[in-house]
């Protein structure tokens, strides 16, 4: 009789323990929190974390996944997640997506530059079964702020779907780019547009445009370099004119979505504005 009681007790204990473990593992929001902070921090602030992340349903997206960016925002606002280092440290950031690698790297590099990241090097890039990973390395006093990066990526119709903290200095971002576009000026019919002096090539959305007349001032020594791309940033054609130009006309062919305007030799040759006069496609 005693043996039977012990067996039943063990079975009930096992089932009860499994239910507790299932409950523990069945809270994706808290599991995401635990993955973003240290074990010591979670243990210290466990009760407080349970309170600030209530109700849990506020931390899910309409598609039913945990909103990692919102989780990080709450942790930051409550002083639980610190992204700063005591001294500059080597950091690695990996960006993962499903899409065209060149298009993705262009969007990411522009976004990073816009939030102040210039000095980084590509550590690794992998493309396999339409999945692409781009890893960069840099020396920084703080880890990249997911909130600021998320806001910048939204300008290109990209969304951070997950943030993974592998260590204090190693982070992974999973990004949805199915509706991606370059965050560049879009030319409109008959609206004059001026390209100000810049250290970087000029990128423009010409998807609505049929023709562009470009005028360059006498102070410029512009030797035109024009590259045409489709909406996925596939290079369609390049025009190089090894002759100083004060006026040229560009005709947009079918599938041209973006153009890049530069100089064969140096953008320092463009001292004054380039004036663009676009004509809409009929």
C-alpha positions as CSV (number, residue, x, y, z in Angstrom):
1,X,0.0,0.0,0.0
2,X,2.9,2.3,0.9
3,X,4.6,1.5,-2.4
4,X,1.4,2.4,-4.3
5,X,1.1,5.7,-2.5
6,X,4.7,6.6,-3.3
7,X,4.3,5.8,-7.0
8,X,1.1,7.9,-7.2
9,X,2.8,10.7,-5.3
10,X,5.8,10.6,-7.6
11,X,3.5,10.7,-10.7
12,X,1.5,13.6,-9.3
13,X,4.7,15.4,-8.5
14,X,6.0,14.8,-12.0
15,X,2.8,16.1,-13.6
16,X,2.7,19.1,-11.3
17,X,6.3,19.9,-12.0
18,X,5.8,19.6,-15.7
19,X,2.8,22.0,-15.4
20,X,4.8,24.5,-13.6
21,X,7.6,24.2,-16.1
22,X,5.1,24.6,-19.0
23,X,3.7,27.7,-17.3
24,X,7.2,29.1,-16.9
25,X,8.1,28.4,-20.5
26,X,4.6,29.4,-21.6
27,X,5.1,33.1,-21.0
28,X,6.9,34.4,-24.1
29,X,7.0,38.0,-22.9
30,X,8.9,37.2,-19.7
31,X,11.1,34.8,-21.6
32,X,12.0,37.6,-24.0
33,X,12.7,39.9,-21.0
34,X,15.0,37.2,-19.5
35,X,16.9,36.9,-22.8
36,X,17.6,40.7,-22.9
37,X,19.0,41.2,-19.4
38,X,21.4,39.4,-17.1
39,X,20.2,36.6,-14.8
40,X,21.2,38.6,-11.8
41,X,19.2,41.6,-12.9
42,X,16.1,39.5,-13.6
43,X,16.3,37.8,-10.2
44,X,16.6,41.2,-8.5
45,X,13.8,42.8,-10.4
46,X,11.6,39.8,-11.0
47,X,8.5,41.0,-9.1
48,X,8.8,44.5,-10.6
49,X,9.1,43.1,-14.1
50,X,6.0,41.1,-13.6
51,X,4.1,44.3,-12.7
52,X,5.4,46.6,-15.5
53,X,4.7,43.9,-18.1
54,X,1.0,43.6,-17.3
55,X,-1.2,43.1,-19.1
56,X,0.9,40.7,-21.2
57,X,-1.3,41.1,-24.3
58,X,0.0,44.6,-24.7
59,X,3.3,43.2,-25.7
60,X,2.1,41.2,-28.7
61,X,1.8,42.3,-32.3
62,X,-1.4,41.8,-34.2
63,X,0.3,38.8,-35.8
64,X,0.7,37.2,-32.3
65,X,4.4,37.5,-31.8
66,X,6.2,39.2,-29.0
67,X,6.9,42.8,-29.8
68,X,10.6,42.8,-28.9
69,X,11.1,46.5,-29.6
70,X,8.2,47.4,-27.2
71,X,9.7,45.0,-24.6
72,X,13.0,46.8,-24.8
73,X,11.3,50.2,-24.6
74,X,9.6,49.2,-21.3
75,X,12.9,47.9,-19.9
76,X,14.7,51.1,-20.8
77,X,12.0,53.4,-19.5
78,X,12.1,51.5,-16.2
79,X,15.9,51.6,-15.8
80,X,16.3,47.8,-16.2
81,X,18.2,47.7,-19.5
82,X,21.4,49.7,-19.8
83,X,22.9,49.9,-23.2
84,X,26.0,51.9,-22.2
85,X,29.5,50.5,-21.4
86,X,31.9,51.9,-18.8
87,X,34.6,52.1,-21.6
88,X,34.4,51.8,-25.4
89,X,34.2,48.1,-26.4
90,X,34.2,46.0,-29.5
91,X,30.7,45.2,-30.5
92,X,29.1,42.9,-33.2
93,X,25.7,43.5,-34.7
94,X,24.1,41.0,-37.1
95,X,21.1,41.9,-39.3
96,X,19.1,39.0,-40.7
97,X,16.4,39.2,-43.4
98,X,14.8,37.5,-46.4
99,X,15.3,39.6,-49.4
100,X,17.8,41.0,-51.9
101,X,21.2,41.4,-50.1
102,X,22.4,44.5,-52.0
103,X,19.1,46.2,-51.4
104,X,19.1,45.3,-47.7
105,X,22.7,46.4,-47.1
106,X,21.9,49.8,-48.8
107,X,18.9,50.3,-46.5
108,X,20.8,49.2,-43.4
109,X,24.0,51.3,-44.2
110,X,21.8,54.4,-44.9
111,X,19.9,53.8,-41.7
112,X,23.0,53.4,-39.6
113,X,24.6,56.5,-41.0
114,X,21.4,58.5,-40.3
115,X,21.5,57.6,-36.6
116,X,25.2,58.3,-36.3
117,X,27.1,55.1,-37.1
118,X,29.9,55.6,-39.6
119,X,32.9,53.7,-38.3
120,X,32.1,50.1,-38.7
121,X,33.5,47.3,-40.9
122,X,31.7,44.3,-42.4
123,X,32.7,41.2,-40.4
124,X,30.7,38.7,-42.3
125,X,27.9,38.3,-44.9
126,X,26.1,35.1,-45.6
127,X,23.3,34.3,-48.1
128,X,21.6,30.9,-48.0
129,X,18.2,29.8,-49.2
130,X,17.0,33.4,-49.6
131,X,18.1,34.2,-46.0
132,X,20.7,36.9,-45.7
133,X,22.9,37.8,-42.7
134,X,25.1,40.9,-42.5
135,X,27.4,41.2,-39.5
136,X,29.3,44.4,-38.7
137,X,31.9,45.2,-36.1
138,X,32.8,48.5,-34.4
139,X,34.2,50.1,-31.3
140,X,31.5,51.8,-29.4
141,X,30.6,53.2,-25.9
142,X,27.1,51.7,-26.1
143,X,25.1,49.0,-27.8
144,X,22.9,50.1,-30.7
145,X,19.6,51.4,-29.4
146,X,16.8,49.2,-30.9
147,X,14.2,51.9,-30.5
148,X,16.1,54.5,-32.5
149,X,17.1,52.0,-35.2
150,X,13.4,50.8,-35.4
151,X,12.2,54.3,-36.0
152,X,14.8,54.9,-38.7
153,X,14.0,51.6,-40.5
154,X,10.3,52.5,-40.6
155,X,11.2,55.3,-43.0
156,X,12.2,52.5,-45.4
157,X,9.1,50.4,-44.7
158,X,11.2,47.9,-42.8
159,X,10.3,46.4,-39.4
160,X,12.3,44.9,-36.7
161,X,10.5,41.6,-35.9
162,X,13.0,40.3,-33.2
163,X,16.0,41.4,-31.2
164,X,18.3,38.8,-29.8
165,X,21.0,39.6,-27.2
166,X,23.7,37.0,-27.5
167,X,25.9,38.9,-25.0
168,X,26.4,42.4,-23.7
169,X,28.3,43.3,-26.9
170,X,26.7,41.0,-29.5
171,X,23.2,41.6,-30.8
172,X,21.1,40.1,-33.6
173,X,18.3,41.9,-35.4
174,X,15.7,40.1,-37.5
175,X,14.2,42.5,-40.0
176,X,11.1,42.2,-42.3
177,X,11.8,44.0,-45.6
178,X,9.0,42.6,-47.8
179,X,7.7,46.2,-48.3
180,X,11.1,47.9,-48.3
181,X,11.9,51.0,-50.2
182,X,14.8,53.4,-50.2
183,X,14.3,56.4,-47.9
184,X,15.1,58.9,-50.6
185,X,13.4,61.9,-52.2
186,X,10.7,61.0,-54.8
187,X,10.6,63.3,-57.8
188,X,7.2,64.7,-58.9
189,X,5.9,66.0,-62.2
190,X,7.2,69.5,-63.1
191,X,8.4,70.2,-59.5
192,X,11.9,71.6,-59.6
193,X,14.3,69.8,-57.3
194,X,17.7,70.9,-56.2
195,X,20.6,68.7,-55.2
196,X,22.7,70.4,-52.6
197,X,26.4,70.0,-52.2
198,X,27.1,66.7,-50.6
199,X,29.9,64.2,-49.7
200,X,27.7,61.3,-50.8
201,X,26.1,60.3,-54.1
202,X,22.5,61.5,-54.7
203,X,19.8,58.9,-54.7
204,X,16.3,59.6,-56.1
205,X,13.0,57.8,-56.5
206,X,12.1,58.3,-60.2
207,X,9.3,55.7,-60.4
208,X,6.8,58.4,-61.5
209,X,9.1,60.2,-63.8
210,X,9.7,59.9,-67.6
211,X,12.4,62.4,-68.1
212,X,14.7,64.7,-66.1
213,X,16.6,67.7,-67.3
214,X,19.6,68.5,-65.1
215,X,21.3,71.9,-65.1
216,X,24.7,72.5,-63.6
217,X,26.1,76.0,-62.8
218,X,29.3,77.4,-64.3
219,X,31.1,77.0,-61.0
220,X,30.6,73.3,-61.2
221,X,33.1,71.0,-62.9
222,X,30.6,68.1,-63.2
223,X,31.5,65.0,-65.0
224,X,28.3,63.0,-64.8
225,X,28.0,59.5,-63.5
226,X,24.4,58.2,-63.6
227,X,23.3,54.7,-62.5
228,X,19.8,53.3,-63.1
229,X,18.2,50.7,-60.8
230,X,15.0,48.8,-60.5
231,X,12.8,48.7,-57.4
232,X,15.0,45.9,-55.9
233,X,18.1,47.8,-56.6
234,X,19.2,45.7,-59.5
235,X,21.6,47.7,-61.7
236,X,20.0,48.3,-65.1
237,X,22.6,50.6,-66.8
238,X,25.3,53.2,-66.1
239,X,26.1,56.4,-68.0
240,X,29.5,57.9,-67.6
241,X,30.4,61.2,-69.4
242,X,34.1,62.1,-69.3
243,X,33.4,65.7,-70.2
244,X,32.3,68.7,-68.1
245,X,28.6,69.2,-68.5
246,X,26.3,72.2,-67.8
247,X,23.1,70.5,-68.9
248,X,22.0,66.9,-69.7
249,X,18.7,65.1,-70.2
250,X,18.0,61.7,-68.6
251,X,15.3,59.4,-70.1
252,X,13.9,56.8,-67.7
253,X,13.4,53.4,-69.3
254,X,10.9,50.8,-68.3
255,X,11.5,49.3,-64.8
256,X,13.7,52.2,-63.7
257,X,12.8,53.0,-60.1
258,X,15.9,54.7,-58.6
259,X,18.8,56.6,-60.0
260,X,22.1,57.5,-58.4
261,X,23.7,60.8,-59.5
262,X,27.4,61.3,-58.9
263,X,30.6,62.5,-60.5
264,X,33.2,60.3,-62.3
265,X,36.0,61.8,-60.3
266,X,34.9,63.5,-57.2
267,X,31.7,65.0,-55.7
268,X,33.9,68.0,-54.8
269,X,33.5,69.0,-58.4
270,X,29.9,69.9,-57.6
271,X,30.2,73.2,-55.7
272,X,26.7,74.6,-56.5
273,X,23.3,73.0,-56.7
274,X,22.3,70.7,-59.5
275,X,18.8,71.7,-60.6
276,X,16.5,69.0,-61.7
277,X,13.3,69.5,-63.8
278,X,11.3,66.2,-64.0
279,X,8.5,65.2,-66.3
280,X,5.9,62.7,-65.2
281,X,5.3,59.3,-67.0
282,X,2.1,59.3,-69.0
